[in-house]
Amino acid sequence: MAIGDRIRNPIEWGWDALMRASLAVESAGRSLRGSRETRDSPLPVAHRIKAVDLRDALARGLADFGACRTDVICLCIIYPVVGLVLARLAVSYDMLPLLFPLASGFALVGPVAAVGIYEMSRRREQGVDITWADAFSVVRSPAFGAILVLGLILLIIFGFWLVAADLIYKVTLGPKLPASIAMFISDVFTTAAGWALVAVGVGVGFLFAVLVLAISAVSFPLLLDREVGLSVAVWTSIRAVAANPGPMAIWGLIVAGGLVIGALPLFVGLIIVMPVLGHATWHLYRKVVPR
């Protein structure tokens, strides 16, 4: 029997599995650190932009959406489905006060959810034919490990937001749970405690949104586009936001407003809002951190 056809013993199999795991860890480490060339080179330059650049990025995002509409819709059907599941869980498990924080949390985890859309825009920019499967090719990206870590950071921030929202409810309208949706809405908009819930919740939510915008505005596209480490990508994003406080604030409002509008009709609007914002974010990145 040929050597290649023989059955390996457990020791050989275990050794091969260990070697593959070692290579995977090494690859993830490289993606977090970046290549030696990028570590030794200056940080990417963050250019200043104007409000008109936001309009152009949105127009280009719409163009990308139109060019691969069917593929993107097939991909993004997952978002409203997940939204509906979260809403159902919120009602079923007496988490009604967290329904709005869950919905608004799309703005906090949206950047990682749109990574596949960034990849589609990147490929279209290169003139490559696009299919829905290209959105999942990010798993083969050299930066996939860094993308996972940054995505985990955003999920942790989202978790802290939910904890904060629950605490805000307990010290304003709580700790007793609302008897019904109608009663909850009435308490929120017709009582002083309800308005306190709205004011404090919006203020704290704004701080969380600023944090996420600062660390993720251009970091995910940058990780896909160049072999930089996670720290370089995040620091470049912070510098980009600091260099463009006005335009980035407007962009944050556009994203938040778009996600709210998309979430209103039972999250179905996210089928269009998410891909358009995702494509537009890639083109905004190109304006802030050009090649």
Disulfide bonds with the S-S distance in Angstrom:
none
